[in-house]
């Protein structure tokens, strides 16, 4: 009995955190679209920040083509 009550309480907690009981977005379509666009823009910015943290947005010095910024013939 105790195990079943614990399972019900845990499932209620998990479902309440996933946005099933309380909607995460507004019911107004215009406002919901604005919220979704803001969220997708935030996710795009996170990817760019992660590349900057790991310095993967800089050119590699191991490439066979050297880019030095000088004039090329």
Steps between C-alpha positions, in 0.01 A plus 500: 500500500780736591682425175188575294443832679864593444470412130183710466664795676813472284299477178286800602816699567656403167183576305462837669854594397453406133232760426208258480288651777600864460567617146843643437378733226213744470173395337499814284653394162684829443654504846584127479683556170699779658592273792606219266712736290672635811573149621642387166716813482631426848590146395683634193696742716597219740661309213709804402603560862605136536719524189661815636567336839674202338678726247362299210384812318859596414684382189720196542875539455521143373335569166721478190381844381664772702294812543727786600307804389759617250451570131501192282630500138 
